[in-house]
Amino acid sequence: MRAPNGDMRGRAWIEAVVQRTPDHCAAVDAPSADPATMLGVNKQLGRRFRIVSARWLRADEI
């Protein structure tokens, strides 16, 4: 985070473990749908992810 004058005020790091699911971002397309027939959003974004875990990291863990 930076102050209005540009000085660094703080830093933060987070680690996230994610799991890719078979479902598309827009639920209108079946997981087994042919990519040629999918909605544009599903072609662009692909499958859904779910956050399995997250934790804040210390600077010495980077």
QUIGIQUI-V871538 format. One record per run of one state. SS is the DSSP state (alpha for helix, beta for strand, coil for the rest). FROM is the first residue (numbers start at 0). TO is the last residue. If there is no record, write none. Layout:
[[SS/FROM/TO] [SS/FROM/TO]]
//
This chain:
[[coil/0/0] [beta/1/1] [coil/2/6] [beta/7/7] [coil/8/11] [beta/12/23] [coil/24/33] [alpha/34/36] [coil/37/38] [alpha/39/44] [coil/45/45] [beta/46/56] [coil/57/57] [alpha/58/60] [coil/61/61]]
//
